[in-house]
Amino acid sequence: MIPGALMKHLDLLAVRLAEPQCNCRPNAEFGVGVGTHNHHKSEQLALESHLDALWERLGDLKRVGGLPQADADTRLQLARTLVTLGRGAEAWPLGRESFNYFLAADDFESAADACDVLFQAEQPGSTCALGQGIWLAVTCPIDPELSIELLNHVIDETAQDADGAAVAASTALFLADVRAQGQHREELMFFSTQTLSHVARQHSGVETPEQLEQWMEQLELKEPEKFLMRLRKVVEVLVRDDWWFDREALQDRLPFA
């Protein structure tokens, strides 16, 4: 059954459902467009400069025979910067190379981070990369914030009336509850609770605590052993049998295996 601490946040979710929703939109009267354009141009120049510095660093690492970890870290930074610049095709091979190194080194958090970058590269294999990343995020003891970010991609990409978003949102809230600590846990749980509230509205027009209760019961979102099994099916759809690693062998390498 769902943990007691998590139920507290679901109670807060029910309260949030009863609150009026704000449809605030920025006022375009104040010449925001010009400032935004200039700001974007400055960001672009800064990113290009950062990209040049990273290429130079990668070249230096090759010349001096730098540590493989530093090489993989730099490749991932390059891939992330290229994705931000809208150059996903160039980012893809760099991200894959870094992923391969991190996975072989049992740096599962960095491997999942590489999957996040590869998904955002918007290449033919990006959906597959997201599935690999979510599997790592749920299976391995990594930063829950990264896990939630990966799950949020599923929420964003799933049709409103499909169950995948509800399963991903419930998993995000669960991981925030069991893996985060202290203030970070409270912040992640608050964010994840808001996300689940939004998903419930979009999926089934949930507006009241009673409707929320019924919705969660119907979709089996109160029992982790059930919604995690459903998440596995979502991952299988994303990956489509194109796994980049042996899952059983990887699980045997985990510290708690």
C-alpha positions, 0 to 999 in steps of 0.5 A, a space after each residue: 500500500 501507499 506509504 503514510 508520508 506519501 498520503 500526507 502529500 496526497 491530502 495536500 493534492 486534494 486541497 490543491 484540487 479545490 483551489 481556483 486555477 490562475 490563468 495568468 498570462 504575461 502582459 505584452 504591452 511593455 515592450 517585452 519582445 525587444 528585451 527578450 530578443 536581445 537576451 536570447 542573442 546574448 545567451 546564444 553568444 555565451 553558449 557558442 563561446 562555452 562550446 568553443 571552450 569545451 572543444 578546446 578542453 576535449 582536444 587538450 585531454 586527447 593531447 595529454 592523455 587525460 582521464 577517461 572520466 574527464 573525457 566522458 564528462 566533457 563530451 556530455 557537456 558538449 552534447 548538452 550545449 549543442 542540444 541547447 543550441 538546437 544542434 541535436 544531430 551533432 550532439 547525438 554521437 557525443 552523448 552516446 559515447 559518454 553514455 557508454 563510458 558511464 555505464 561501463 564505469 557503473 556511474 549510473 547517474 551520469 548514464 541516466 543524465 546522458 539519456 536525458 540529453 540524448 532524448 532532448 537531442 530529438 533524433 530518431 533514437 531519442 525516444 529509445 534513449 528516454 526509455 533507457 534513462 527511465 529504467 536506470 532512474 528507477 532501478 538504480 539509486 540515483 538523484 531523485 531530481 534527475 529521475 523525476 525530470 526523466 519521468 516528466 518527459 513521459 508526462 509531457 509527451 503522453 496524450 492527455 487521455 492515456 494512462 502513461 502520464 498518470 503512471 509516470 507522475 505517480 512514480 515521480 511522487 513515490 521516488 521523491 518520497 523514498 529517495 530524497 531527504 530533508 528540505 530537498 524531499 519536501 520540495 520535490 514532493 511538493 513539485 511532484 504533487 502539483 504535477 500529479 494534480 495537473 495530470 489528474 485534471 488533464 486525464 479525467 477532469 478530476 476536480 474534487 478530493 472524491 474524484 481524485 480518490 476514485 481516479 487513483 483507485 481506478 488506475 491503481 496508483 496507490 500501490 507502488 508494486 502495481 504502478 511500477 509494473 505498469 511503468 515497466 510496460 511504458 518503458 518497453 514501448 519506448 525502447 522497442 527491444 533496442 536495449 543498449 545494455 544487459 539489464 540483468 547483468 547491470 542489476 547484478 552489479 548494483 550495490 544492493 544486488 
